[in-house]
Amino acid sequence: MAATFLGVRHHSPACARLVASVIAAQRPAYVLVEGPADVNDRLDELLLGHELPVAVFTSYRDGERAHASWTPFCGYSPEWVALTEGRRCGAQVRFIDLPAWHPAFADRSNRYADAERRYADVVDRLCRVFAVDNVDVLWDHLFEIAPVDRIEERLAAYFDLVRDGPAGEDDAAREAYMARWVRAAVAAAGDRPVVVVTGGFHRPALIRLAGLSTVDWPDVPRLPEGAVGGSYLVPYSFRRLDAFDGYQSGMPSPGYYQRLWESGPAAAADGLTGSVVARLRRRKQVVSTADLIAARAMAGGLARLRGHPAPARTDVLDGLVCALVTEALDIPLPWAARGRLPAGTHPAVVEMVAALSGDKVGRLHPDTPLPGLVHDVAAELDRYGLAAAGTRTLDLTDDTGLAASRVLHRLRVLHIPGVRRDTGPATGSDPVLAESWTLTEAGGGAGAGGRLAALIEAGGYGATLLDAASAALADRIDPAVPDVGRLAGVLFDAALCGITELSGRVLADLLRAVGAVGELGPLGTVLATVLGLWRHDRLFGTRHSATLGAVITAAVGRVLWLAEGVRGGAAPADLGRLGAIVATRDAIVHCGRTLDVDAEAALAVMRRLSGDPAVPPDLRGAAFGFGWSLGPSNVDPVRAVRGAADPQTLGDWLAGLFAVAREEVLAAPVLGVLDELVGALPEHAFLVALPALRQAFAFFPPRERERIARHLLARRGLVGSARSLLRLAATPELLAEARALEARVDELLVREGLV
């Protein structure tokens, strides 16, 4: 007996009803469903009795590719109905598509991403013919709200029309594989029916391919040698199913379509209106009974005008907007297009879309197998008393506190919700020795199933927390495009996680990247991070690492080489390159006697930079501060400051000096010289220099700024609170503007003879 091919739109209630009715009428021997064939031996697990929506999550990793994808199901998914109704009537149920890790799915994270992008021209023509905005409105008009008579024929005609050309290579491979399942099932069924449920895009090709001669059951592809992968069920949510939230399926507004599936179009329209009104009222928005009546009347009128037997989704939404939004809208209504909500969408419209989406979250049956990572994390959290919600303060100098910190950092790098670090060391040189964390039991309500779903999905990285975090960090490294800033972050995260096995690979990539970096700022970040890790042993276990030392030596040489090439005259101070000079100075101070870092060569470079007028002033100031901070006796800071007194560049030069030699400035007569120079500036020159001066003095922490203020009071023989000088009643910019205005007023009064 020939197969019955049902082309469906994924997550369509109309298609789900058709599938249920056909299976009930035919009672087939086989029900074949588009889905991952490698899950066939676990269909009992899929049909345990979960609270939908749920998804099959698949992960894959090899030496060249890492991939993750989802196969989601909700109550009105035609594929789910095919599985459950097929089982109910005693049919053999099989998934017949390639596994989700197969290269045919390499460009998609969702198996049921509709193929509409491949037949956009046909859909656009249909939308123009039926005078609708997009394919979602067209689909509702033709199938969800339309009468159910002859729907199988209408669906077949629709999908035959939109499949107006050959499939791509990936789809052709999938269709050839699915067709082999169809031929084998038809042969095995004898005179009993076979029902095939696939995306409508594939239906025409499967009908054609089903007539070929081979009838053997196809083999299920196995993971390539050296690859690691697997599939597990995860809780899903309506929000993740919603096209307005970025989901790659064709159907938006899952909450609405759930109502449509359960109660029909009229009840779905009434329920949607009530949900929107209730949601707006919870947000303290005034929605009167008259508004509600007006919205329903408008929706009914639009439905009649558009030829709908009951209000469709967009009829209800348009009616609500007409009744509840009185001002002009700057952003088009989101249901007039496709994709995520655009920025600037009216708040009431945002609430309408949220009401359509619904907040339902799936729940797995208690007997559902879970990946090893879930159990390992539970054991680790119990071991260190981290399972309960609350705040934790961890002492990193204590072995238990450090171990607990590493557990939480491993969860953090895996992006597991419900784990947030509030305070702690930010770099390897940060002297902070304690961390504070906020933990929540269910992941803070983030995503589908919160922490459980995230852990199941992270299980693709490894069966233990240590292995999974190591693999996740390794994924952040791209040796082909070495980003030294990213690599430094990975290195520091690896140290926080206590993952020493990763360090060798990261440091090797760092060493290669250092020789190719072309900017001082990112290079300085790497040098500061690696230097901090090299210096500290108690927290990170990396003190005097030979590999870290090699990175420090290479980075210092690269900083000096890049610094000598910087030219450009006057420019705003570049904090990134100043940080690189500071890190280089610190490397010489802390590593010069241990590592192969040539301090004399560095000082020679800095002397050349500090005296070259073509070098930007901030770098000249930093170069002078570099030599001064290392203590040569021939440095004359007073002469250097007087030589940098140009109001156009003084502040930037001082920024470089203060960044590198702040402590030396406080202990020398430089402040008095600066007081003289700034006090002697004409009014206009002072205003020109003021912004850069403020930036320069920001390098001093509050306590040191108060010390400078005391020094200024003492120079003037004044007695008062130095701290009060740091607390202005208005911003410095406003005070400067006020002084300039007063000067102009005085000038005008003198000119007019009024003084």
Secondary structure, DSSP 4 states (H G I P E B T S, - for coil): -PEEEEEE-TT-HHHHHHHHHHHHHH--SEEEEEEEGGGGGGHHHHTS--BS-EEEEEEEE-SS-EEEEEEEE-TT-HHHHHHHHHHHTTPEEEEEEPPTTSGGGTT-SBTT--SGGGGHHHHHHHHHHHT-SSHHHHHIIIIISS--TTHHHHHHHHHHHH--S---HHHHHHHHHHHHHHHHHHHHHTTS-EEEEEETTTHHHHHHHTTSS--SPPPPP-PPTT-EEEEEEEE-BHHHH-GGGT-SSS---HHHHHHHHHH-HHHHHHHHHHHHHHHHHHTT----HHHHHHHHHHHHHHHHHTT-SS--HHHHHHHHHHHH--SPPSS--GGGS-SSPPTT--HHHHHHHHHHH---B-B--TT----HHHHHHHHHHHHTT-SSSEEEEEETTSHHHHHHHHHHHHHHHTT-TTEEEEE---STT----EEEEEE-TTGGG-STTHHHHHHHHHGGG-SSHHHHHHHHHHHT--TTS--HHHHHHHHHHHHHHT-HHHHHHHHHHHHHHHTT---HHHHHHHHHHHHHHHH--TTTS-TT-HHHHHHHHHHHHHHHHHHHT---SS----HHHHHHHHHHHHHHHHHTTTS---HHHHHHHHHHHHT-TTS-HHHHHHHHHHHHHT--TT--HHHHHHHT--TTTHHHHHHHHHHHHHHHHHTSTHHHHHHHHHHTS-HHHHHHHHHHHHHHHTTS-HHHHHHHHHHHHHHTT--S-TGGGG--SS-HHHHHHHHHHHHHHHHHHHHTT--
